[in-house]
Amino acid sequence: MHIVIVGAGEVGYHVAERLSKEQHDVVVVDVDRDRLDYVETHIDVAVVEGSGVNPAVLERAGIDSAGLLLAVTSIDEVNLVVCMAVPARPDLVKVARVSNPDFYREGDALYPARFGVDVLINPERELAVETFRLLQSTAATDLAVFAGGAVQLIGLTVVEGAPVDGKTLGELDVARQDRSLLAVAVERDGKTIIPDGSTRIQAQDHVYAVATADEIPTALELSGHDHGKLRRVLIAGPSREAYYLARLLEQHGVEGTVLVSDADRARDFAERLDRTLILQGDPTDIELMEFEGAAETDAFVALTEEDEANIISSLVARDLGVRQIITLVNRTDYLPLAKRIGLETAVSPRISAANAILRYVRRGSVNRVAVFKDSDAEVISFKVSADSPLVGRPLEELEFPDHAILASIVRDGEVIIPRGSHSLQNGDEAIVFALADAVGDVTSLFPS
């Protein structure tokens, strides 16, 4: 597919990188030559210098043959105008990044069709939703939900001395029982592998497991973590992500406190939020964090607009003994740093944007896509049709693509963790974990 991406910032770069690895024909448009030079140097895409609101620039980018237009600059109004500048076509999907919460106010919502937009994405709100799910799962470093929440993919770091530490997957009791829990990937030393029964789990491994909602506590226990109840969360703001997360906490009856260093921004938050406590103060101030009882909270979430402040305040919270810490990191090169200094759970708007966008790249049989910050892996939910070559054949007889695994099957509301004797049926939802080099081969097995 020919894809035009307007905006070469963090979101545009990451989406272009992901799509390029999947052999799509990608062109990135931006007015900043330095950004384009960086894109062109690091990933295999074409670039066009100029404004995406200029039809002539979009023509040079090949918009006439594009199947997807992504307007993902940091300015909402520019993204909307870019989509307006391109006439509607049945074979073109236009996606605009719109982050301002005022556009989504109840009763005054932005209607995409008014601006010639097919899909609106809000990376900041997507990130807040992802963060809330992580908070609900305590020790999770990654979390994606499928089939309306019936199936969850959870990322966990194995604690030394955990029940799985030093055991092969085949040795674990869970592997010998008919339980709805399956390890689908192990990340170790920067490499992601698809495990089998002989794979031995080690402390500090990052394990991805697919489980039904009621088996999540089992996954936490096996990896050496407790399953706690979320009651009180301290958020470092201000940012749009902090606002959206505070709203979600209010809606779910969780006590939220937001620390905001700027007095005017603190007043703005207080006016917008109903049941959230807003305090003026610097979250990197150790004495203030101590005074505000950070150690007594269930979680600390660093969502300021500065990566450095997020990392430092997270380290302060860790030093004070906060049980769960989630850190917003915008810059790509800071993600490995955060992990090396012990901040395992980092969230990124670029990942949230990619999750929202990729399902529109792979239309047809694809229901949902989730990608992860530390690997090229994806989890893709497919609707199984009668035309799939997999239908009716036992899994043990299939030659499933290397670097991919069928993680679960949802049939008539029932979640099935597949074994060799299972087979797919027309109408099933198949959830597949795949590395980037296997995505194309996997997708071809699920025609729409």
C-alpha positions as CSV (number, residue, x, y, z in Angstrom):
1,M,0.0,0.0,0.0
2,H,1.2,3.5,-0.8
3,I,0.9,5.6,2.4
4,V,1.5,9.4,2.9
5,I,2.4,10.5,6.4
6,V,2.3,14.3,7.1
7,G,4.4,15.1,10.1
8,A,7.9,13.7,10.9
9,G,7.8,14.1,14.7
10,E,7.9,11.2,17.2
11,V,4.5,9.9,16.1
12,G,5.1,10.2,12.4
13,Y,8.5,8.7,12.6
14,H,7.5,5.7,14.6
15,V,4.5,4.9,12.4
16,A,6.6,5.3,9.3
17,E,9.3,3.0,10.8
18,R,6.7,0.3,11.6
19,L,5.0,0.5,8.2
20,S,8.3,0.5,6.3
21,K,9.3,-2.7,8.0
22,E,6.1,-4.3,6.7
23,Q,7.1,-3.4,3.1
24,H,4.6,-0.6,2.6
25,D,5.5,2.2,0.2
26,V,5.8,5.2,2.7
27,V,6.3,8.9,2.0
28,V,6.8,11.3,4.9
29,V,6.0,15.0,4.4
30,D,7.3,17.8,6.7
31,V,8.4,21.4,6.5
32,D,11.4,20.7,8.7
33,R,14.4,19.6,6.6
34,D,16.4,18.5,9.6
35,R,13.6,16.1,10.6
36,L,13.3,14.7,7.1
37,D,17.1,14.2,7.0
38,Y,16.8,12.2,10.2
39,V,13.9,10.1,8.9
40,E,15.7,9.5,5.5
41,T,18.9,8.4,7.3
42,H,17.3,6.0,9.7
43,I,14.4,4.3,7.9
44,D,13.7,3.1,4.3
45,V,11.1,5.7,3.3
46,A,10.8,8.6,0.8
47,V,10.5,12.1,2.0
48,V,9.0,15.3,0.6
49,E,9.8,18.8,2.0
50,G,6.9,21.2,2.2
51,S,3.6,21.9,3.9
52,G,1.0,19.1,3.9
53,V,-1.8,21.6,3.5
54,N,-0.4,22.4,0.0
55,P,-2.0,20.2,-2.6
56,A,1.1,20.5,-4.8
57,V,3.2,19.1,-2.1
58,L,0.8,16.2,-1.5
59,E,0.8,15.5,-5.3
60,R,4.6,15.2,-5.2
61,A,4.1,12.7,-2.3
62,G,1.9,10.6,-4.5
63,I,-1.4,11.2,-2.8
64,D,-3.3,10.2,-6.0
65,S,-2.2,6.6,-5.6
66,A,-2.3,6.5,-1.8
67,G,-4.5,4.1,0.1
68,L,-3.9,5.9,3.4
69,L,-3.2,9.5,4.5
70,L,-2.0,10.0,8.0
71,A,-2.0,13.7,9.2
72,V,-0.1,13.4,12.5
73,T,1.7,16.7,13.1
74,S,1.6,18.2,16.6
75,I,-0.9,20.9,15.5
76,D,-4.6,19.7,15.4
77,E,-5.7,22.4,13.0
78,V,-3.0,21.6,10.5
79,N,-4.0,17.9,10.5
80,L,-7.6,18.7,9.8
81,V,-6.8,21.1,7.0
82,V,-4.5,18.5,5.4
83,C,-7.4,16.1,5.2
84,M,-9.7,18.8,3.8
85,A,-7.1,19.5,1.1
86,V,-7.5,16.0,-0.3
87,P,-10.7,15.0,-2.1
88,A,-12.5,12.0,-0.8
89,R,-12.0,8.7,-2.6
90,P,-13.5,5.3,-1.8
91,D,-10.0,3.7,-1.9
92,L,-8.4,6.3,0.4
93,V,-8.7,6.4,4.2
94,K,-7.8,9.7,5.8
95,V,-6.7,9.7,9.5
96,A,-6.1,12.9,11.5
97,R,-4.4,13.3,14.9
98,V,-6.5,15.6,17.1
99,S,-5.5,15.9,20.7
100,N,-7.2,19.0,22.1
101,P,-9.8,17.7,24.7
102,D,-12.1,20.7,23.8
103,F,-12.8,19.1,20.4
104,Y,-14.3,16.1,22.2
105,R,-16.5,17.8,24.7
106,E,-19.9,16.2,25.1
107,G,-22.6,17.9,23.0
108,D,-19.9,19.8,21.0
109,A,-18.0,16.9,19.5
110,L,-15.9,17.2,16.3
111,Y,-17.6,15.3,13.5
112,P,-14.9,13.9,11.3
113,A,-17.0,14.0,8.1
114,R,-17.2,17.8,8.4
115,F,-13.5,18.0,7.7
116,G,-13.2,15.2,5.2
117,V,-11.7,12.9,7.8
118,D,-12.5,9.2,8.1
119,V,-10.8,8.6,11.4
120,L,-9.8,10.8,14.3
121,I,-7.1,9.6,16.6
122,N,-6.1,11.1,20.0
123,P,-2.7,9.7,21.1
124,E,-2.9,11.4,24.5
125,R,-6.3,9.9,25.3
126,E,-5.2,6.5,23.9
127,L,-2.2,6.7,26.2
128,A,-4.3,7.6,29.2
129,V,-6.5,4.5,28.6
130,E,-3.5,2.3,28.3
131,T,-2.1,3.7,31.5
132,F,-5.3,3.1,33.3
133,R,-5.3,-0.5,32.2
134,L,-1.7,-0.9,33.4
135,L,-2.7,0.6,36.8
136,Q,-5.4,-2.0,37.1
137,S,-2.9,-4.8,36.5
138,T,-0.3,-3.5,39.1
139,A,3.0,-5.1,37.9
140,A,2.2,-5.1,34.2
141,T,4.7,-3.3,31.9
142,D,2.5,-3.7,28.8
143,L,-1.2,-4.5,28.4
144,A,-3.5,-4.9,25.4
145,V,-7.1,-6.1,25.5
146,F,-9.1,-8.0,22.9
147,A,-12.6,-9.4,22.4
148,G,-14.1,-6.7,24.6
149,G,-11.7,-7.4,27.4
150,A,-12.2,-11.2,27.5
151,V,-8.6,-11.8,26.3
152,Q,-5.7,-9.8,27.6
153,L,-2.0,-9.7,26.6
154,I,0.2,-8.7,29.5
155,G,3.9,-8.0,29.7
156,L,5.7,-8.9,33.0
157,T,9.2,-8.8,34.2
158,V,10.1,-12.0,36.0
159,V,11.2,-11.5,39.6
160,E,14.2,-13.5,41.0
161,G,12.9,-16.5,42.8
162,A,9.5,-16.4,41.1
163,P,7.7,-19.7,40.5
164,V,8.7,-19.6,36.8
165,D,12.4,-18.6,37.5
166,G,14.7,-21.3,36.2
167,K,11.9,-23.5,34.8
168,T,11.0,-24.4,31.2
169,L,7.5,-23.7,30.1
170,G,7.0,-27.4,29.7
171,E,7.8,-27.9,33.4
172,L,5.3,-25.4,34.6
173,D,2.0,-26.8,36.1
174,V,0.1,-24.2,34.1
175,A,1.3,-25.9,30.9
176,R,-0.1,-29.3,31.9
177,Q,-3.5,-27.9,32.9
178,D,-6.4,-26.8,30.8
179,R,-5.9,-23.2,31.8
180,S,-6.5,-20.0,29.8
181,L,-3.0,-18.8,30.0
182,L,-0.2,-19.0,27.5
183,A,3.3,-17.5,27.2
184,V,3.7,-16.2,23.7
185,A,7.0,-14.3,23.7
186,V,10.1,-13.8,25.9
187,E,12.3,-10.8,25.6
188,R,15.9,-11.2,26.7
189,D,19.0,-9.1,26.1
190,G,17.0,-6.9,23.6
191,K,15.8,-9.9,21.5
192,T,12.2,-11.2,21.3
193,I,11.7,-14.9,20.8
194,I,8.7,-17.1,20.3
195,P,9.0,-19.7,23.0
196,D,8.2,-23.5,23.0
197,G,8.0,-26.0,25.8
198,S,11.8,-26.2,26.1
199,T,12.3,-22.4,26.6
200,R,13.7,-21.8,30.1
201,I,12.5,-18.7,31.9
202,Q,15.1,-16.6,33.8
203,A,14.8,-13.8,36.3
204,Q,14.6,-10.4,34.6
205,D,13.1,-11.9,31.4
206,H,10.3,-9.8,30.0
207,V,7.5,-12.3,29.3
208,Y,4.4,-11.6,27.3
209,A,1.4,-13.9,28.2
210,V,-2.1,-14.1,26.8
211,A,-4.7,-14.9,29.4
212,T,-8.4,-14.5,30.1
213,A,-9.2,-11.7,32.5
214,D,-9.7,-14.1,35.5
215,E,-6.2,-15.7,34.9
216,I,-4.3,-12.4,35.1
217,P,-3.7,-12.9,38.9
218,T,-2.2,-16.3,38.0
219,A,0.2,-14.7,35.5
220,L,1.2,-12.1,38.1
221,E,1.8,-14.8,40.8
222,L,3.9,-17.0,38.5
223,S,6.1,-14.1,37.6
224,G,6.6,-13.1,41.3
225,H,4.2,-10.2,41.6
226,D,1.2,-9.5,43.9
227,H,-2.2,-8.6,42.6
228,G,-3.4,-5.5,44.5
229,K,-6.5,-3.3,44.4
230,L,-6.2,0.3,43.0
231,R,-7.4,2.9,45.4
232,R,-5.2,6.0,45.3
233,V,-3.0,7.3,42.4
234,L,-0.6,10.3,42.4
235,I,-0.1,11.9,39.0
236,A,2.6,14.4,38.0
237,G,1.2,16.9,35.5
238,P,0.3,19.0,33.7
239,S,-0.3,17.5,30.3
240,R,-3.3,16.3,28.2
241,E,-2.4,12.8,29.2
242,A,-2.6,13.7,32.9
243,Y,-6.0,15.3,32.4
244,Y,-7.4,12.3,30.5
245,L,-6.1,9.9,33.1
246,A,-7.5,11.9,36.0
247,R,-10.9,11.8,34.3
248,L,-10.7,8.0,33.9
249,L,-9.8,7.7,37.6
250,E,-12.8,9.8,38.5
251,Q,-15.1,7.7,36.4
252,H,-13.9,4.5,38.1
253,G,-14.1,5.8,41.6
254,V,-10.3,5.9,42.2
255,E,-8.9,8.7,44.4
256,G,-6.6,10.8,42.2
257,T,-4.2,13.6,43.0
258,V,-2.4,15.7,40.4
259,L,0.7,17.7,41.2
260,V,1.1,20.8,38.9
261,S,4.1,23.1,39.3
262,D,2.5,26.1,37.4
263,A,-0.2,28.0,39.3
264,D,-2.2,28.9,36.2
265,R,-2.2,25.4,34.9
266,A,-3.1,24.1,38.4
267,R,-6.2,26.4,38.4
268,D,-7.1,25.2,34.9
269,F,-7.0,21.5,36.0
270,A,-9.1,22.3,39.1
271,E,-11.8,23.9,36.9
272,R,-11.9,21.0,34.5
273,L,-11.9,18.1,37.0
274,D,-14.6,17.4,39.5
275,R,-13.3,14.9,42.1
276,T,-9.6,15.1,41.7
277,L,-7.3,16.9,44.2
278,I,-5.1,19.4,42.5
279,L,-1.9,20.5,44.3
280,Q,0.6,23.1,43.2
281,G,4.1,21.7,43.5
282,D,7.2,20.2,41.8
283,P,7.0,16.4,41.6
284,T,10.9,16.2,41.5
285,D,11.0,17.8,45.0
286,I,11.7,14.9,47.3
287,E,10.5,16.7,50.5
288,L,7.2,17.7,48.8
289,M,6.6,14.1,47.5
290,E,7.2,12.8,51.0
291,F,4.9,15.4,52.6
292,E,2.1,14.6,50.1
293,G,2.3,10.9,51.1
294,A,3.6,9.5,47.8
295,A,4.7,6.3,49.7
296,E,1.1,5.6,50.8
297,T,-0.3,5.7,47.2
298,D,-0.9,2.6,45.2
299,A,0.8,4.1,42.1
300,F,2.7,7.1,40.8
301,V,2.3,8.2,37.2
302,A,4.7,10.8,35.7
303,L,2.8,12.6,33.0
304,T,4.5,16.0,32.8
305,E,5.4,17.6,29.4
306,E,9.1,17.0,30.0
307,D,10.7,13.6,29.7
308,E,13.5,14.6,32.1
309,A,11.0,15.7,34.8
310,N,9.1,12.4,34.3
311,I,12.2,10.3,34.7
312,I,13.5,12.2,37.8
313,S,10.1,12.3,39.5
314,S,9.7,8.5,38.9
315,L,13.1,7.9,40.5
316,V,12.0,10.0,43.5
317,A,8.8,7.9,43.8
318,R,10.8,4.7,43.5
319,D,13.2,5.9,46.3
320,L,10.1,6.6,48.5
321,G,8.9,3.1,48.0
322,V,5.9,3.6,45.7
323,R,4.7,0.1,44.6
324,Q,3.8,0.9,40.9
325,I,5.4,3.6,38.8
326,I,4.5,4.5,35.2
327,T,6.6,7.0,33.3
328,L,5.7,8.9,30.2
329,V,8.6,9.0,27.7
330,N,8.2,10.9,24.4
331,R,11.8,10.6,23.1
332,T,12.6,7.3,21.5
333,D,16.2,7.3,22.7
334,Y,15.1,7.7,26.3
335,L,13.1,4.4,26.4
336,P,16.1,2.1,26.8
337,L,17.6,4.5,29.4
338,A,14.4,4.4,31.5
339,K,14.5,0.6,31.5
340,R,18.2,0.5,32.4
341,I,17.7,2.6,35.5
342,G,14.8,0.5,36.7
343,L,11.8,2.3,35.3
344,E,10.2,-0.8,33.7
345,T,6.8,0.6,32.9
346,A,7.2,3.4,30.4
347,V,4.4,4.6,28.1
348,S,4.7,6.6,24.9
349,P,2.2,8.5,22.8
350,R,3.9,7.2,19.6
351,I,3.1,3.6,20.6
352,S,-0.5,4.6,21.4
353,A,-0.8,6.4,18.1
354,A,0.6,3.3,16.2
355,N,-1.9,1.1,18.0
356,A,-4.8,3.3,16.8
357,I,-3.5,3.7,13.3
358,L,-2.4,0.2,12.3
359,R,-5.8,-1.3,12.3
360,Y,-6.7,1.1,9.5
361,V,-3.7,0.0,7.5
362,R,-4.8,-3.6,7.7
363,R,-8.4,-3.3,7.0
364,G,-10.6,-6.3,6.0
365,S,-10.3,-9.2,8.5
366,V,-8.3,-7.3,11.1
367,N,-10.2,-6.3,14.2
368,R,-7.5,-4.8,16.4
369,V,-3.7,-4.3,16.5
370,A,-1.4,-3.7,19.4
371,V,2.3,-2.9,19.2
372,F,4.9,-2.6,22.0
373,K,7.6,-0.2,23.0
374,D,10.5,-2.7,23.4
375,S,10.1,-4.9,20.4
376,D,8.9,-5.2,16.8
377,A,6.2,-7.6,17.9
378,E,2.5,-7.1,17.2
379,V,-0.7,-8.7,18.4
380,I,-3.3,-8.8,15.7
381,S,-6.9,-9.9,16.1
382,F,-8.4,-11.4,12.9
383,K,-11.9,-12.3,12.0
384,V,-11.7,-15.8,10.5
385,S,-13.6,-16.4,7.2
386,A,-14.4,-19.6,5.4
387,D,-11.8,-18.6,2.8
388,S,-8.9,-19.0,5.3
389,P,-6.6,-22.0,4.5
390,L,-6.5,-22.6,8.3
391,V,-10.2,-23.4,8.7
392,G,-11.0,-27.0,9.8
393,R,-7.4,-28.2,10.0
394,P,-5.8,-29.2,13.4
395,L,-3.2,-26.7,14.4
396,E,-0.6,-29.4,14.8
397,E,-0.8,-30.1,11.1
398,L,-0.4,-26.5,10.0
399,E,2.8,-24.8,8.9
400,F,2.2,-21.6,10.8
401,P,4.7,-18.8,9.9
402,D,8.0,-18.7,11.8
403,H,8.2,-15.9,14.4
404,A,4.4,-16.1,15.0
405,I,2.1,-17.9,17.3
406,L,-1.7,-18.3,17.5
407,A,-2.3,-17.0,21.0
408,S,-6.0,-17.6,21.5
409,I,-9.3,-18.2,19.7
410,V,-12.6,-16.6,20.7
411,R,-15.6,-18.6,19.6
412,D,-19.2,-17.7,20.6
413,G,-17.9,-15.7,23.6
414,E,-15.7,-18.5,24.8
415,V,-11.9,-18.0,25.0
416,I,-9.8,-21.0,23.9
417,I,-6.1,-21.2,24.5
418,P,-5.2,-23.3,21.5
419,R,-3.5,-26.7,21.6
420,G,-2.4,-28.9,18.7
421,S,-5.7,-30.6,18.4
422,H,-7.7,-27.4,18.1
423,S,-8.8,-26.0,14.7
424,L,-10.1,-22.7,13.5
425,Q,-13.7,-22.3,12.4
426,N,-15.5,-19.7,10.2
427,G,-16.6,-16.8,12.4
428,D,-13.9,-17.3,15.1
429,E,-11.7,-14.4,16.3
430,A,-8.1,-15.4,16.1
431,I,-5.5,-13.5,18.1
432,V,-2.0,-13.8,16.8
433,F,1.3,-12.7,18.3
434,A,3.9,-12.0,15.5
435,L,7.3,-10.4,15.0
436,A,7.4,-7.7,12.3
437,D,9.0,-10.0,9.7
438,A,6.1,-12.4,10.0
439,V,3.2,-10.0,9.9
440,G,2.7,-10.1,6.1
441,D,2.7,-13.9,6.0
442,V,0.2,-14.1,8.9
443,T,-2.1,-11.5,7.4
444,S,-2.3,-13.5,4.1
445,L,-3.7,-16.4,6.0
446,F,-6.8,-14.4,7.0
447,P,-8.5,-13.1,3.9
448,S,-11.5,-10.9,4.4
